[in-house]
Amino acid sequence: MMHIEINPQMFYYGFPVILLTTCDSTGKTNITPISSSWCLGNNVVIGLSTQGKAYENLLACPEAVLNLPDEQLWQKVEAIADVTAKMEIPNFKKGIYSFCDDKFTKGNFTSQASQKIKPARILECPIQAETQISAITEREGYAIIELKIVQVYAQSDLVFQENKINPEKWKPLIYNFRHYQGLTECLGKNFRA
């Protein structure tokens, strides 16, 4: 098989979708769909534009919930993908985003109180993680944000052996080269499973 050089405008090669909930200085929760993340232990690193409402909110209230939608929620995620809670976003292409002050209503999501932090969770998301910021590194136009997980919640039908998510039942929504996809069948287990 032959490989050729390409120069894609984006390189979203398959990441789980996260509905990030954050609070502004008045305590109002906002939802931001993101797909740039990775985890190690109880630490999560996310990438955000410094021009958006989520970043502004994290500076005001350094807490966030990682709400993980399953593949059945893709249309609800897409319903809020092109709206922003920030009135003006400099340097963003005009006409791509529209203003929406209530993404819970627009996406038909249900707000659920968090237990250890201020931003609300999203009831429809089967897995949720309450987090606090441990570090922010700003780059040109975006930020790398390190989060510490303080509490995880999972739908009871996804849990086995007390604290494990059953990978045969969990069907995360994946953002794959700007398309929403689910997972295929399990191919095998890692030795740590």
N, C-alpha and C positions, 0 to 999 in steps of 0.2 A: 504494500500500500504506500502510495506517495503522499508526502506532506508538502503543502505550499505555504508561503508566507502570507499572512493577512494582517490588516490593521483595523480591527473592529472599533467602533466608537465607544462601546461599553464591553465589559467582560464579566457579565453576570452568569457564570457557568453553572449555577444551580445552588441556591441558598434557601434556607427556610425563611418564609415570610414571618415577620413579627409586626404586630400592631402595638407600637410603643405608646403608652399613655404617660403623659407628663402634666404637671400643674403650672399654671401661671401664678403671678404674685397675688392674685385674688383667691386662689384655690380652685379655679375652674379647670377641669380635666380636658385635655385635647388628645386626639388619636392621630398618630403618624405611622403610615405603613412604611416599613424599612425591610431591607434584605441583606444588609452588610453586617455580619456578625460572626463571631466565633467564641467558643467556650473552652475553659480548662478549669476543672474542679468547680469551685463556686464563684468563679470569675467569668465575666462576659465582656467582650470588647465589641463595641458597635461603631459604625461610621455614620456621621450626620453632616448635612450641609450646615454651615454657620449662618446661612441666610434664612433658615426656616424657623417656624414657631417652636418646634420641639427643642431646638438648641437654645433659643431664648428662654423657654420654660426651665430647662435644666440648669441654666445659670441662676434663675430666680429660686428654684426649688430643686436641689440636687438629688432627686429621687425619680424612679421610673418603674413602670410595670412592663415586663416583656410578656405580652399576651400572644400565645402561639395558636393561630387558627389551623383547623384541619382543612383538608382539600375541599370539603363541602362548602366552605365559607368564601370561596374565591370571588364570587359575584358581589358579596358584601364588601370585601376588601377593595375591589375595583371601583365600587360606588363612591368611595372616598379618596381614591388614588389621585384624582386631578383637582382636589380642593385643598385650600389652606386656611388656617385660622389666623394668619397674619395678613393684615390689610395691604401692606406694600412689601414686595420682595425685590430689592434692587438686583440688577443683573440677571434676573430670570426672564426667559423669553415671554414676551407679552402674549396674552391669550391662551397660554397653556393651562394656567391655574386660575380657578375662580375662588372667591371668598366664601367660607362656610363657618359660622360660629358654633354650630352644633353637629359634629360628625357622628355622635351617637345616634341621633335621629336620622341623618342622611344615610348612614350605613345600616340602619335598623338593628343597632346593637343595644344591649342592656348594660347600664352602669352597675357595677358591684363594688361595694366598699372594700378597700384594702384593710388589712389588719395591722400592719407595722409601718406603713408609709402613707403619704397623702394622696397621690394619684389613684384614681379608681381603676379597678380591673374590668375586663370585658367578660361578662357571663358566658357568652357563646363560645369563647375560646377554651378548649379542653385542658390546656396547660397554661399556667400563669406563674410568673416569677417576680416578686417584689424585690427591687434592687436599690442600692444607694451608690452614688458616684464615689469612686476612689481616686480617679485622676482624669484630667482632660488635657489632650495635646492638640493644639490648633495647628492647622496647615493652611495653605492658601485656598480658601473657600470651603473647607470642611474641617471636621474635628474627629479625632479618635478618642472615644470615651470608654474608660474602664469602669465597669460596674461590679459591685459585690452583691451576690444574691443573699437576701436576708430571710426569704420564705418562698417556698414553691407550693403550688396547689395543682392538683390533677383530678380530672373526673374519676370517680371511683371505679368505673368499668375499665379504665386504662391501667390501673395499678395491680401489681401482683407482688408477692413476697414483701409486703408492707411498704417498701420505699422504692420500688422499681417500676418504671414505665414499661408496659408490655409492647415491644416493637411490632408484634403481629397485629395489634389493635390500633396503635398510633399511626395515623395517616397524615403527616404534616403537609401543609401547602408549600410547594417549592416554586421559587421564582427562577426560571431557567431561560436565559437569553430573552428576557422580557415577555415570557409566556408563563402562565400558571399551570403547574402540573402536580400530580400526586406521585406516589411511589409505586414501583412495580412489586411483584412478590419478593419475599425474602430469599436471598441466594445462599445464605449461610451465616454462621455465628463467628464472632471474634473469640479468641481464647479467654477473654475477660468477661464474656457475657454471662 
